[in-house]
Amino acid sequence: WTVEMLLIFKLGRPDVLPADDFGVRNGFRLAYRKRELPHPKNVLAHGERWRPYRTAAAWYLWRVADRDKQ
């Protein structure tokens, strides 16, 4: 997780999907209307369709999770 955050926020890599991140998984659950938190393996498999912009997808999933908190 730490390395993925470094790749995203310090090195600006456009194709990183931190599937172990709770916010990403919860955002995925909310966006795709799943009852349970998805397994990281399932998020990664689905995330293949977002390649080469998986960092942007992660950002949107974080926003969905943040919006749910309000």
Predicted model as a PDB file, atoms N, CA, C, CB and O in Angstrom, pLDDT in the B-factor column:
MODEL        1                                                                  
ATOM      1  N   TRP A   1       0.821  -1.182   0.000  1.00 85.00           N  
ATOM      2  CA  TRP A   1       0.000   0.000   0.000  1.00 85.00           C  
ATOM      3  C   TRP A   1       0.872   1.256   0.000  1.00 85.00           C  
ATOM      4  CB  TRP A   1      -0.938  -0.008   1.202  1.00 85.00           C  
ATOM      5  O   TRP A   1       0.610   2.200  -0.745  1.00 85.00           O  
ATOM      6  N   THR A   2       1.895   1.261   0.828  1.00 92.00           N  
ATOM      7  CA  THR A   2       2.761   2.429   0.930  1.00 92.00           C  
ATOM      8  C   THR A   2       3.435   2.743  -0.401  1.00 92.00           C  
ATOM      9  CB  THR A   2       3.814   2.212   2.008  1.00 92.00           C  
ATOM     10  O   THR A   2       3.505   3.902  -0.810  1.00 92.00           O  
ATOM     11  N   VAL A   3       3.921   1.725  -1.062  1.00 95.00           N  
ATOM     12  CA  VAL A   3       4.587   1.921  -2.354  1.00 95.00           C  
ATOM     13  C   VAL A   3       3.598   2.442  -3.390  1.00 95.00           C  
ATOM     14  CB  VAL A   3       5.226   0.602  -2.843  1.00 95.00           C  
ATOM     15  O   VAL A   3       3.943   3.299  -4.203  1.00 95.00           O  
ATOM     16  N   GLU A   4       2.384   1.935  -3.364  1.00 95.00           N  
ATOM     17  CA  GLU A   4       1.376   2.410  -4.314  1.00 95.00           C  
ATOM     18  C   GLU A   4       1.061   3.888  -4.089  1.00 95.00           C  
ATOM     19  CB  GLU A   4       0.093   1.575  -4.195  1.00 95.00           C  
ATOM     20  O   GLU A   4       0.896   4.641  -5.048  1.00 95.00           O  
ATOM     21  N   MET A   5       0.978   4.302  -2.827  1.00 95.00           N  
ATOM     22  CA  MET A   5       0.728   5.716  -2.527  1.00 95.00           C  
ATOM     23  C   MET A   5       1.901   6.573  -2.995  1.00 95.00           C  
ATOM     24  CB  MET A   5       0.487   5.919  -1.012  1.00 95.00           C  
ATOM     25  O   MET A   5       1.701   7.670  -3.518  1.00 95.00           O  
ATOM     26  N   LEU A   6       3.110   6.083  -2.812  1.00 96.00           N  
ATOM     27  CA  LEU A   6       4.300   6.794  -3.288  1.00 96.00           C  
ATOM     28  C   LEU A   6       4.258   6.937  -4.809  1.00 96.00           C  
ATOM     29  CB  LEU A   6       5.589   6.054  -2.853  1.00 96.00           C  
ATOM     30  O   LEU A   6       4.532   8.012  -5.344  1.00 96.00           O  
ATOM     31  N   LEU A   7       3.918   5.860  -5.497  1.00 95.00           N  
ATOM     32  CA  LEU A   7       3.839   5.907  -6.962  1.00 95.00           C  
ATOM     33  C   LEU A   7       2.786   6.907  -7.441  1.00 95.00           C  
ATOM     34  CB  LEU A   7       3.523   4.518  -7.517  1.00 95.00           C  
ATOM     35  O   LEU A   7       2.994   7.604  -8.434  1.00 95.00           O  
ATOM     36  N   ILE A   8       1.669   6.972  -6.741  1.00 96.00           N  
ATOM     37  CA  ILE A   8       0.591   7.881  -7.143  1.00 96.00           C  
ATOM     38  C   ILE A   8       0.914   9.329  -6.792  1.00 96.00           C  
ATOM     39  CB  ILE A   8      -0.722   7.470  -6.480  1.00 96.00           C  
ATOM     40  O   ILE A   8       0.895  10.199  -7.663  1.00 96.00           O  
ATOM     41  N   PHE A   9       1.213   9.590  -5.516  1.00 95.00           N  
ATOM     42  CA  PHE A   9       1.268  10.966  -5.033  1.00 95.00           C  
ATOM     43  C   PHE A   9       2.627  11.637  -5.160  1.00 95.00           C  
ATOM     44  CB  PHE A   9       0.855  10.998  -3.623  1.00 95.00           C  
ATOM     45  O   PHE A   9       2.689  12.864  -5.248  1.00 95.00           O  
ATOM     46  N   LYS A  10       3.695  10.894  -5.173  1.00 95.00           N  
ATOM     47  CA  LYS A  10       5.022  11.510  -5.296  1.00 95.00           C  
ATOM     48  C   LYS A  10       5.596  11.386  -6.703  1.00 95.00           C  
ATOM     49  CB  LYS A  10       5.980  10.881  -4.304  1.00 95.00           C  
ATOM     50  O   LYS A  10       6.233  12.316  -7.197  1.00 95.00           O  
ATOM     51  N   LEU A  11       5.374  10.245  -7.351  1.00 95.00           N  
ATOM     52  CA  LEU A  11       5.952  10.028  -8.670  1.00 95.00           C  
ATOM     53  C   LEU A  11       4.957  10.279  -9.803  1.00 95.00           C  
ATOM     54  CB  LEU A  11       6.482   8.624  -8.765  1.00 95.00           C  
ATOM     55  O   LEU A  11       5.344  10.301 -10.972  1.00 95.00           O  
ATOM     56  N   GLY A  12       3.679  10.468  -9.466  1.00 95.00           N  
ATOM     57  CA  GLY A  12       2.669  10.820 -10.460  1.00 95.00           C  
ATOM     58  C   GLY A  12       2.396   9.741 -11.496  1.00 95.00           C  
ATOM     59  O   GLY A  12       2.096  10.055 -12.648  1.00 95.00           O  
ATOM     60  N   ARG A  13       2.494   8.495 -11.111  1.00 96.00           N  
ATOM     61  CA  ARG A  13       2.246   7.408 -12.069  1.00 96.00           C  
ATOM     62  C   ARG A  13       0.758   7.325 -12.393  1.00 96.00           C  
ATOM     63  CB  ARG A  13       2.749   6.053 -11.507  1.00 96.00           C  
ATOM     64  O   ARG A  13      -0.073   7.351 -11.486  1.00 96.00           O  
ATOM     65  N   PRO A  14       0.414   7.227 -13.670  1.00 97.00           N  
ATOM     66  CA  PRO A  14      -0.997   7.255 -14.072  1.00 97.00           C  
ATOM     67  C   PRO A  14      -1.707   5.905 -14.042  1.00 97.00           C  
ATOM     68  CB  PRO A  14      -1.099   7.810 -15.438  1.00 97.00           C  
ATOM     69  O   PRO A  14      -2.921   5.849 -14.239  1.00 97.00           O  
ATOM     70  N   ASP A  15      -0.979   4.819 -13.801  1.00 97.00           N  
ATOM     71  CA  ASP A  15      -1.597   3.495 -13.918  1.00 97.00           C  
ATOM     72  C   ASP A  15      -1.373   2.639 -12.674  1.00 97.00           C  
ATOM     73  CB  ASP A  15      -1.050   2.774 -15.138  1.00 97.00           C  
ATOM     74  O   ASP A  15      -0.806   1.549 -12.748  1.00 97.00           O  
ATOM     75  N   VAL A  16      -1.829   3.152 -11.529  1.00 97.00           N  
ATOM     76  CA  VAL A  16      -1.684   2.432 -10.258  1.00 97.00           C  
ATOM     77  C   VAL A  16      -3.076   2.286  -9.648  1.00 97.00           C  
ATOM     78  CB  VAL A  16      -0.701   3.183  -9.270  1.00 97.00           C  
ATOM     79  O   VAL A  16      -3.791   3.274  -9.478  1.00 97.00           O  
ATOM     80  N   LEU A  17      -3.449   1.071  -9.326  1.00 97.00           N  
ATOM     81  CA  LEU A  17      -4.736   0.821  -8.668  1.00 97.00           C  
ATOM     82  C   LEU A  17      -4.471   0.151  -7.320  1.00 97.00           C  
ATOM     83  CB  LEU A  17      -5.670  -0.071  -9.564  1.00 97.00           C  
ATOM     84  O   LEU A  17      -4.211  -1.052  -7.272  1.00 97.00           O  
ATOM     85  N   PRO A  18      -4.534   0.915  -6.222  1.00 98.00           N  
ATOM     86  CA  PRO A  18      -4.283   0.339  -4.903  1.00 98.00           C  
ATOM     87  C   PRO A  18      -5.497  -0.464  -4.408  1.00 98.00           C  
ATOM     88  CB  PRO A  18      -3.935   1.450  -3.897  1.00 98.00           C  
ATOM     89  O   PRO A  18      -6.303   0.029  -3.618  1.00 98.00           O  
ATOM     90  N   ALA A  19      -5.606  -1.676  -4.876  1.00 96.00           N  
ATOM     91  CA  ALA A  19      -6.777  -2.508  -4.607  1.00 96.00           C  
ATOM     92  C   ALA A  19      -6.894  -2.929  -3.144  1.00 96.00           C  
ATOM     93  CB  ALA A  19      -6.736  -3.733  -5.476  1.00 96.00           C  
ATOM     94  O   ALA A  19      -7.972  -3.337  -2.712  1.00 96.00           O  
ATOM     95  N   ASP A  20      -5.815  -2.841  -2.375  1.00 96.00           N  
ATOM     96  CA  ASP A  20      -5.882  -3.177  -0.955  1.00 96.00           C  
ATOM     97  C   ASP A  20      -6.381  -2.010  -0.111  1.00 96.00           C  
ATOM     98  CB  ASP A  20      -4.519  -3.618  -0.462  1.00 96.00           C  
ATOM     99  O   ASP A  20      -6.665  -2.180   1.074  1.00 96.00           O  
ATOM    100  N   ASP A  21      -6.488  -0.847  -0.702  1.00 97.00           N  
ATOM    101  CA  ASP A  21      -6.910   0.345   0.016  1.00 97.00           C  
ATOM    102  C   ASP A  21      -8.400   0.264   0.336  1.00 97.00           C  
ATOM    103  CB  ASP A  21      -6.600   1.611  -0.806  1.00 97.00           C  
ATOM    104  O   ASP A  21      -9.219  -0.021  -0.538  1.00 97.00           O  
ATOM    105  N   PHE A  22      -8.740   0.517   1.593  1.00 96.00           N  
ATOM    106  CA  PHE A  22     -10.137   0.422   2.014  1.00 96.00           C  
ATOM    107  C   PHE A  22     -11.019   1.414   1.257  1.00 96.00           C  
ATOM    108  CB  PHE A  22     -10.252   0.666   3.520  1.00 96.00           C  
ATOM    109  O   PHE A  22     -12.134   1.072   0.863  1.00 96.00           O  
ATOM    110  N   GLY A  23     -10.531   2.639   1.051  1.00 96.00           N  
ATOM    111  CA  GLY A  23     -11.323   3.637   0.351  1.00 96.00           C  
ATOM    112  C   GLY A  23     -11.630   3.239  -1.085  1.00 96.00           C  
ATOM    113  O   GLY A  23     -12.742   3.454  -1.567  1.00 96.00           O  
ATOM    114  N   VAL A  24     -10.658   2.665  -1.762  1.00 97.00           N  
ATOM    115  CA  VAL A  24     -10.872   2.195  -3.141  1.00 97.00           C  
ATOM    116  C   VAL A  24     -11.893   1.063  -3.153  1.00 97.00           C  
ATOM    117  CB  VAL A  24      -9.535   1.722  -3.778  1.00 97.00           C  
ATOM    118  O   VAL A  24     -12.807   1.052  -3.977  1.00 97.00           O  
ATOM    119  N   ARG A  25     -11.733   0.119  -2.242  1.00 97.00           N  
ATOM    120  CA  ARG A  25     -12.660  -1.015  -2.193  1.00 97.00           C  
ATOM    121  C   ARG A  25     -14.071  -0.569  -1.819  1.00 97.00           C  
ATOM    122  CB  ARG A  25     -12.163  -2.062  -1.195  1.00 97.00           C  
ATOM    123  O   ARG A  25     -15.050  -1.060  -2.382  1.00 97.00           O  
ATOM    124  N   ASN A  26     -14.175   0.356  -0.873  1.00 97.00           N  
ATOM    125  CA  ASN A  26     -15.494   0.836  -0.473  1.00 97.00           C  
ATOM    126  C   ASN A  26     -16.126   1.669  -1.584  1.00 97.00           C  
ATOM    127  CB  ASN A  26     -15.397   1.659   0.818  1.00 97.00           C  
ATOM    128  O   ASN A  26     -17.329   1.565  -1.825  1.00 97.00           O  
ATOM    129  N   GLY A  27     -15.335   2.486  -2.257  1.00 97.00           N  
ATOM    130  CA  GLY A  27     -15.846   3.243  -3.393  1.00 97.00           C  
ATOM    131  C   GLY A  27     -16.329   2.329  -4.505  1.00 97.00           C  
ATOM    132  O   GLY A  27     -17.354   2.595  -5.132  1.00 97.00           O  
ATOM    133  N   PHE A  28     -15.592   1.252  -4.751  1.00 98.00           N  
ATOM    134  CA  PHE A  28     -16.003   0.258  -5.749  1.00 98.00           C  
ATOM    135  C   PHE A  28     -17.335  -0.369  -5.344  1.00 98.00           C  
ATOM    136  CB  PHE A  28     -14.917  -0.839  -5.914  1.00 98.00           C  
ATOM    137  O   PHE A  28     -18.232  -0.535  -6.170  1.00 98.00           O  
ATOM    138  N   ARG A  29     -17.452  -0.715  -4.058  1.00 97.00           N  
ATOM    139  CA  ARG A  29     -18.695  -1.313  -3.545  1.00 97.00           C  
ATOM    140  C   ARG A  29     -19.876  -0.379  -3.765  1.00 97.00           C  
ATOM    141  CB  ARG A  29     -18.560  -1.644  -2.046  1.00 97.00           C  
ATOM    142  O   ARG A  29     -20.942  -0.809  -4.204  1.00 97.00           O  
ATOM    143  N   LEU A  30     -19.684   0.891  -3.461  1.00 97.00           N  
ATOM    144  CA  LEU A  30     -20.763   1.857  -3.614  1.00 97.00           C  
ATOM    145  C   LEU A  30     -21.079   2.134  -5.080  1.00 97.00           C  
ATOM    146  CB  LEU A  30     -20.404   3.149  -2.912  1.00 97.00           C  
ATOM    147  O   LEU A  30     -22.245   2.173  -5.473  1.00 97.00           O  
ATOM    148  N   ALA A  31     -20.046   2.325  -5.879  1.00 96.00           N  
ATOM    149  CA  ALA A  31     -20.257   2.662  -7.292  1.00 96.00           C  
ATOM    150  C   ALA A  31     -20.943   1.542  -8.056  1.00 96.00           C  
ATOM    151  CB  ALA A  31     -18.933   2.987  -7.954  1.00 96.00           C  
ATOM    152  O   ALA A  31     -21.748   1.796  -8.951  1.00 96.00           O  
ATOM    153  N   TYR A  32     -20.625   0.302  -7.702  1.00 97.00           N  
ATOM    154  CA  TYR A  32     -21.203  -0.837  -8.415  1.00 97.00           C  
ATOM    155  C   TYR A  32     -22.327  -1.515  -7.630  1.00 97.00           C  
ATOM    156  CB  TYR A  32     -20.119  -1.850  -8.727  1.00 97.00           C  
ATOM    157  O   TYR A  32     -22.774  -2.609  -7.973  1.00 97.00           O  
ATOM    158  N   ARG A  33     -22.771  -0.840  -6.570  1.00 96.00           N  
ATOM    159  CA  ARG A  33     -23.917  -1.289  -5.773  1.00 96.00           C  
ATOM    160  C   ARG A  33     -23.798  -2.735  -5.300  1.00 96.00           C  
ATOM    161  CB  ARG A  33     -25.180  -1.133  -6.573  1.00 96.00           C  
ATOM    162  O   ARG A  33     -24.706  -3.548  -5.470  1.00 96.00           O  
ATOM    163  N   LYS A  34     -22.640  -3.024  -4.700  1.00 96.00           N  
ATOM    164  CA  LYS A  34     -22.401  -4.351  -4.122  1.00 96.00           C  
ATOM    165  C   LYS A  34     -22.778  -4.309  -2.645  1.00 96.00           C  
ATOM    166  CB  LYS A  34     -20.905  -4.794  -4.306  1.00 96.00           C  
ATOM    167  O   LYS A  34     -22.650  -3.272  -1.995  1.00 96.00           O  
ATOM    168  N   ARG A  35     -23.232  -5.413  -2.131  1.00 96.00           N  
ATOM    169  CA  ARG A  35     -23.602  -5.485  -0.716  1.00 96.00           C  
ATOM    170  C   ARG A  35     -22.375  -5.594   0.181  1.00 96.00           C  
ATOM    171  CB  ARG A  35     -24.529  -6.673  -0.471  1.00 96.00           C  
ATOM    172  O   ARG A  35     -22.333  -5.009   1.264  1.00 96.00           O  
ATOM    173  N   GLU A  36     -21.386  -6.339  -0.273  1.00 97.00           N  
ATOM    174  CA  GLU A  36     -20.195  -6.583   0.543  1.00 97.00           C  
ATOM    175  C   GLU A  36     -18.969  -5.932  -0.076  1.00 97.00           C  
ATOM    176  CB  GLU A  36     -19.961  -8.086   0.716  1.00 97.00           C  
ATOM    177  O   GLU A  36     -18.918  -5.678  -1.280  1.00 97.00           O  
ATOM    178  N   LEU A  37     -17.996  -5.671   0.761  1.00 97.00           N  
ATOM    179  CA  LEU A  37     -16.733  -5.109   0.302  1.00 97.00           C  
ATOM    180  C   LEU A  37     -16.056  -6.115  -0.627  1.00 97.00           C  
ATOM    181  CB  LEU A  37     -15.809  -4.748   1.506  1.00 97.00           C  
ATOM    182  O   LEU A  37     -15.890  -7.276  -0.253  1.00 97.00           O  
ATOM    183  N   PRO A  38     -15.666  -5.697  -1.818  1.00 97.00           N  
ATOM    184  CA  PRO A  38     -15.068  -6.644  -2.757  1.00 97.00           C  
ATOM    185  C   PRO A  38     -13.661  -7.052  -2.329  1.00 97.00           C  
ATOM    186  CB  PRO A  38     -15.029  -6.041  -4.156  1.00 97.00           C  
ATOM    187  O   PRO A  38     -12.973  -6.307  -1.632  1.00 97.00           O  
ATOM    188  N   HIS A  39     -13.253  -8.214  -2.743  1.00 97.00           N  
ATOM    189  CA  HIS A  39     -11.900  -8.700  -2.492  1.00 97.00           C  
ATOM    190  C   HIS A  39     -10.954  -7.915  -3.402  1.00 97.00           C  
ATOM    191  CB  HIS A  39     -11.786 -10.256  -2.745  1.00 97.00           C  
ATOM    192  O   HIS A  39     -11.316  -7.607  -4.538  1.00 97.00           O  
ATOM    193  N   PRO A  40      -9.758  -7.588  -2.929  1.00 97.00           N  
ATOM    194  CA  PRO A  40      -8.809  -6.843  -3.776  1.00 97.00           C  
ATOM    195  C   PRO A  40      -8.565  -7.494  -5.140  1.00 97.00           C  
ATOM    196  CB  PRO A  40      -7.489  -6.702  -3.054  1.00 97.00           C  
ATOM    197  O   PRO A  40      -8.377  -6.798  -6.138  1.00 97.00           O  
ATOM    198  N   LYS A  41      -8.567  -8.811  -5.178  1.00 97.00           N  
ATOM    199  CA  LYS A  41      -8.364  -9.519  -6.444  1.00 97.00           C  
ATOM    200  C   LYS A  41      -9.465  -9.186  -7.444  1.00 97.00           C  
ATOM    201  CB  LYS A  41      -8.312 -11.033  -6.207  1.00 97.00           C  
ATOM    202  O   LYS A  41      -9.201  -9.056  -8.639  1.00 97.00           O  
ATOM    203  N   ASN A  42     -10.694  -9.047  -6.963  1.00 97.00           N  
ATOM    204  CA  ASN A  42     -11.813  -8.698  -7.835  1.00 97.00           C  
ATOM    205  C   ASN A  42     -11.715  -7.254  -8.338  1.00 97.00           C  
ATOM    206  CB  ASN A  42     -13.134  -8.902  -7.095  1.00 97.00           C  
ATOM    207  O   ASN A  42     -12.051  -6.964  -9.486  1.00 97.00           O  
ATOM    208  N   VAL A  43     -11.248  -6.354  -7.463  1.00 98.00           N  
ATOM    209  CA  VAL A  43     -11.065  -4.961  -7.869  1.00 98.00           C  
ATOM    210  C   VAL A  43      -9.990  -4.882  -8.953  1.00 98.00           C  
ATOM    211  CB  VAL A  43     -10.681  -4.074  -6.650  1.00 98.00           C  
ATOM    212  O   VAL A  43     -10.157  -4.172  -9.945  1.00 98.00           O  
ATOM    213  N   LEU A  44      -8.888  -5.607  -8.765  1.00 97.00           N  
ATOM    214  CA  LEU A  44      -7.819  -5.609  -9.769  1.00 97.00           C  
ATOM    215  C   LEU A  44      -8.301  -6.174 -11.098  1.00 97.00           C  
ATOM    216  CB  LEU A  44      -6.622  -6.414  -9.270  1.00 97.00           C  
ATOM    217  O   LEU A  44      -7.980  -5.635 -12.157  1.00 97.00           O  
ATOM    218  N   ALA A  45      -9.062  -7.245 -11.045  1.00 97.00           N  
ATOM    219  CA  ALA A  45      -9.562  -7.855 -12.284  1.00 97.00           C  
ATOM    220  C   ALA A  45     -10.474  -6.878 -13.028  1.00 97.00           C  
ATOM    221  CB  ALA A  45     -10.324  -9.171 -11.976  1.00 97.00           C  
ATOM    222  O   ALA A  45     -10.361  -6.719 -14.244  1.00 97.00           O  
ATOM    223  N   HIS A  46     -11.364  -6.233 -12.304  1.00 97.00           N  
ATOM    224  CA  HIS A  46     -12.255  -5.256 -12.931  1.00 97.00           C  
ATOM    225  C   HIS A  46     -11.461  -4.041 -13.417  1.00 97.00           C  
ATOM    226  CB  HIS A  46     -13.359  -4.816 -11.942  1.00 97.00           C  
ATOM    227  O   HIS A  46     -11.780  -3.457 -14.452  1.00 97.00           O  
ATOM    228  N   GLY A  47     -10.438  -3.672 -12.672  1.00 97.00           N  
ATOM    229  CA  GLY A  47      -9.630  -2.509 -12.997  1.00 97.00           C  
ATOM    230  C   GLY A  47      -8.828  -2.636 -14.279  1.00 97.00           C  
ATOM    231  O   GLY A  47      -8.331  -1.632 -14.788  1.00 97.00           O  
ATOM    232  N   GLU A  48      -8.690  -3.823 -14.807  1.00 97.00           N  
ATOM    233  CA  GLU A  48      -7.962  -3.998 -16.065  1.00 97.00           C  
ATOM    234  C   GLU A  48      -8.596  -3.188 -17.191  1.00 97.00           C  
ATOM    235  CB  GLU A  48      -7.913  -5.479 -16.451  1.00 97.00           C  
ATOM    236  O   GLU A  48      -7.898  -2.736 -18.098  1.00 97.00           O  
ATOM    237  N   ARG A  49      -9.894  -3.002 -17.140  1.00 96.00           N  
ATOM    238  CA  ARG A  49     -10.566  -2.232 -18.200  1.00 96.00           C  
ATOM    239  C   ARG A  49     -10.279  -0.738 -18.093  1.00 96.00           C  
ATOM    240  CB  ARG A  49     -12.074  -2.467 -18.146  1.00 96.00           C  
ATOM    241  O   ARG A  49     -10.553   0.008 -19.033  1.00 96.00           O  
ATOM    242  N   TRP A  50      -9.734  -0.290 -16.966  1.00 97.00           N  
ATOM    243  CA  TRP A  50      -9.401   1.121 -16.790  1.00 97.00           C  
ATOM    244  C   TRP A  50      -7.959   1.435 -17.192  1.00 97.00           C  
ATOM    245  CB  TRP A  50      -9.628   1.527 -15.348  1.00 97.00           C  
ATOM    246  O   TRP A  50      -7.551   2.597 -17.176  1.00 97.00           O  
ATOM    247  N   ARG A  51      -7.203   0.427 -17.545  1.00 96.00           N  
ATOM    248  CA  ARG A  51      -5.812   0.601 -17.940  1.00 96.00           C  
ATOM    249  C   ARG A  51      -5.745   1.502 -19.150  1.00 96.00           C  
ATOM    250  CB  ARG A  51      -5.143  -0.754 -18.234  1.00 96.00           C  
ATOM    251  O   ARG A  51      -6.577   1.300 -20.034  1.00 96.00           O  
ATOM    252  N   PRO A  52      -4.894   2.433 -19.297  1.00 96.00           N  
ATOM    253  CA  PRO A  52      -3.737   2.811 -18.498  1.00 96.00           C  
ATOM    254  C   PRO A  52      -4.002   3.980 -17.548  1.00 96.00           C  
ATOM    255  CB  PRO A  52      -2.601   3.156 -19.404  1.00 96.00           C  
ATOM    256  O   PRO A  52      -3.073   4.710 -17.199  1.00 96.00           O  
ATOM    257  N   TYR A  53      -5.245   4.166 -17.128  1.00 97.00           N  
ATOM    258  CA  TYR A  53      -5.600   5.297 -16.267  1.00 97.00           C  
ATOM    259  C   TYR A  53      -6.185   4.839 -14.935  1.00 97.00           C  
ATOM    260  CB  TYR A  53      -6.591   6.205 -16.977  1.00 97.00           C  
ATOM    261  O   TYR A  53      -7.134   5.439 -14.431  1.00 97.00           O  
ATOM    262  N   ARG A  54      -5.626   3.791 -14.373  1.00 97.00           N  
ATOM    263  CA  ARG A  54      -6.186   3.251 -13.130  1.00 97.00           C  
ATOM    264  C   ARG A  54      -6.004   4.187 -11.938  1.00 97.00           C  
ATOM    265  CB  ARG A  54      -5.549   1.916 -12.821  1.00 97.00           C  
ATOM    266  O   ARG A  54      -6.772   4.112 -10.978  1.00 97.00           O  
ATOM    267  N   THR A  55      -5.009   5.062 -11.980  1.00 98.00           N  
ATOM    268  CA  THR A  55      -4.859   6.044 -10.902  1.00 98.00           C  
ATOM    269  C   THR A  55      -6.063   6.985 -10.878  1.00 98.00           C  
ATOM    270  CB  THR A  55      -3.546   6.851 -11.074  1.00 98.00           C  
ATOM    271  O   THR A  55      -6.578   7.306  -9.807  1.00 98.00           O  
ATOM    272  N   ALA A  56      -6.508   7.421 -12.041  1.00 97.00           N  
ATOM    273  CA  ALA A  56      -7.697   8.287 -12.112  1.00 97.00           C  
ATOM    274  C   ALA A  56      -8.925   7.539 -11.604  1.00 97.00           C  
ATOM    275  CB  ALA A  56      -7.933   8.780 -13.563  1.00 97.00           C  
ATOM    276  O   ALA A  56      -9.765   8.115 -10.912  1.00 97.00           O  
ATOM    277  N   ALA A  57      -9.029   6.267 -11.945  1.00 97.00           N  
ATOM    278  CA  ALA A  57     -10.153   5.458 -11.456  1.00 97.00           C  
ATOM    279  C   ALA A  57     -10.112   5.365  -9.933  1.00 97.00           C  
ATOM    280  CB  ALA A  57     -10.124   4.040 -12.081  1.00 97.00           C  
ATOM    281  O   ALA A  57     -11.147   5.471  -9.276  1.00 97.00           O  
ATOM    282  N   ALA A  58      -8.917   5.168  -9.369  1.00 97.00           N  
ATOM    283  CA  ALA A  58      -8.776   5.113  -7.908  1.00 97.00           C  
ATOM    284  C   ALA A  58      -9.216   6.435  -7.292  1.00 97.00           C  
ATOM    285  CB  ALA A  58      -7.313   4.794  -7.505  1.00 97.00           C  
ATOM    286  O   ALA A  58      -9.901   6.449  -6.269  1.00 97.00           O  
ATOM    287  N   TRP A  59      -8.827   7.538  -7.909  1.00 97.00           N  
ATOM    288  CA  TRP A  59      -9.214   8.852  -7.400  1.00 97.00           C  
ATOM    289  C   TRP A  59     -10.741   8.978  -7.370  1.00 97.00           C  
ATOM    290  CB  TRP A  59      -8.594   9.975  -8.268  1.00 97.00           C  
ATOM    291  O   TRP A  59     -11.306   9.444  -6.381  1.00 97.00           O  
ATOM    292  N   TYR A  60     -11.399   8.570  -8.439  1.00 97.00           N  
ATOM    293  CA  TYR A  60     -12.866   8.634  -8.476  1.00 97.00           C  
ATOM    294  C   TYR A  60     -13.496   7.708  -7.437  1.00 97.00           C  
ATOM    295  CB  TYR A  60     -13.378   8.269  -9.873  1.00 97.00           C  
ATOM    296  O   TYR A  60     -14.494   8.070  -6.815  1.00 97.00           O  
ATOM    297  N   LEU A  61     -12.932   6.530  -7.244  1.00 97.00           N  
ATOM    298  CA  LEU A  61     -13.465   5.616  -6.227  1.00 97.00           C  
ATOM    299  C   LEU A  61     -13.302   6.204  -4.831  1.00 97.00           C  
ATOM    300  CB  LEU A  61     -12.763   4.250  -6.309  1.00 97.00           C  
ATOM    301  O   LEU A  61     -14.182   6.039  -3.986  1.00 97.00           O  
ATOM    302  N   TRP A  62     -12.186   6.887  -4.577  1.00 97.00           N  
ATOM    303  CA  TRP A  62     -12.009   7.566  -3.288  1.00 97.00           C  
ATOM    304  C   TRP A  62     -13.067   8.648  -3.112  1.00 97.00           C  
ATOM    305  CB  TRP A  62     -10.593   8.180  -3.182  1.00 97.00           C  
ATOM    306  O   TRP A  62     -13.600   8.815  -2.015  1.00 97.00           O  
ATOM    307  N   ARG A  63     -13.380   9.388  -4.179  1.00 97.00           N  
ATOM    308  CA  ARG A  63     -14.400  10.439  -4.086  1.00 97.00           C  
ATOM    309  C   ARG A  63     -15.779   9.850  -3.793  1.00 97.00           C  
ATOM    310  CB  ARG A  63     -14.444  11.255  -5.388  1.00 97.00           C  
ATOM    311  O   ARG A  63     -16.545  10.417  -3.014  1.00 97.00           O  
ATOM    312  N   VAL A  64     -16.093   8.723  -4.410  1.00 96.00           N  
ATOM    313  CA  VAL A  64     -17.380   8.068  -4.145  1.00 96.00           C  
ATOM    314  C   VAL A  64     -17.457   7.676  -2.673  1.00 96.00           C  
ATOM    315  CB  VAL A  64     -17.568   6.816  -5.055  1.00 96.00           C  
ATOM    316  O   VAL A  64     -18.486   7.878  -2.028  1.00 96.00           O  
ATOM    317  N   ALA A  65     -16.373   7.116  -2.142  1.00 95.00           N  
ATOM    318  CA  ALA A  65     -16.349   6.726  -0.734  1.00 95.00           C  
ATOM    319  C   ALA A  65     -16.469   7.945   0.167  1.00 95.00           C  
ATOM    320  CB  ALA A  65     -15.067   5.956  -0.411  1.00 95.00           C  
ATOM    321  O   ALA A  65     -17.163   7.893   1.182  1.00 95.00           O  
ATOM    322  N   ASP A  66     -15.799   9.050  -0.187  1.00 93.00           N  
ATOM    323  CA  ASP A  66     -15.900  10.287   0.610  1.00 93.00           C  
ATOM    324  C   ASP A  66     -17.310  10.856   0.581  1.00 93.00           C  
ATOM    325  CB  ASP A  66     -14.908  11.339   0.095  1.00 93.00           C  
ATOM    326  O   ASP A  66     -17.818  11.321   1.602  1.00 93.00           O  
ATOM    327  N   ARG A  67     -17.937  10.821  -0.574  1.00 90.00           N  
ATOM    328  CA  ARG A  67     -19.292  11.356  -0.708  1.00 90.00           C  
ATOM    329  C   ARG A  67     -20.285  10.597   0.176  1.00 90.00           C  
ATOM    330  CB  ARG A  67     -19.741  11.295  -2.171  1.00 90.00           C  
ATOM    331  O   ARG A  67     -21.234  11.175   0.705  1.00 90.00           O  
ATOM    332  N   ASP A  68     -20.048   9.305   0.322  1.00 79.00           N  
ATOM    333  CA  ASP A  68     -20.939   8.488   1.148  1.00 79.00           C  
ATOM    334  C   ASP A  68     -20.859   8.867   2.625  1.00 79.00           C  
ATOM    335  CB  ASP A  68     -20.603   7.014   0.977  1.00 79.00           C  
ATOM    336  O   ASP A  68     -21.811   8.638   3.371  1.00 79.00           O  
ATOM    337  N   LYS A  69     -19.743   9.441   3.054  1.00 78.00           N  
ATOM    338  CA  LYS A  69     -19.560   9.826   4.462  1.00 78.00           C  
ATOM    339  C   LYS A  69     -20.390  11.043   4.836  1.00 78.00           C  
ATOM    340  CB  LYS A  69     -18.095  10.108   4.743  1.00 78.00           C  
ATOM    341  O   LYS A  69     -20.696  11.245   6.012  1.00 78.00           O  
ATOM    342  N   GLN A  70     -20.760  11.859   3.848  1.00 69.00           N  
ATOM    343  CA  GLN A  70     -21.466  13.126   4.132  1.00 69.00           C  
ATOM    344  C   GLN A  70     -22.907  12.906   4.478  1.00 69.00           C  
ATOM    345  CB  GLN A  70     -21.380  14.061   2.953  1.00 69.00           C  
ATOM    346  O   GLN A  70     -23.632  13.865   4.742  1.00 69.00           O  
TER     347      GLN A  70                                                      
ENDMDL                                                                          
END                                                                             
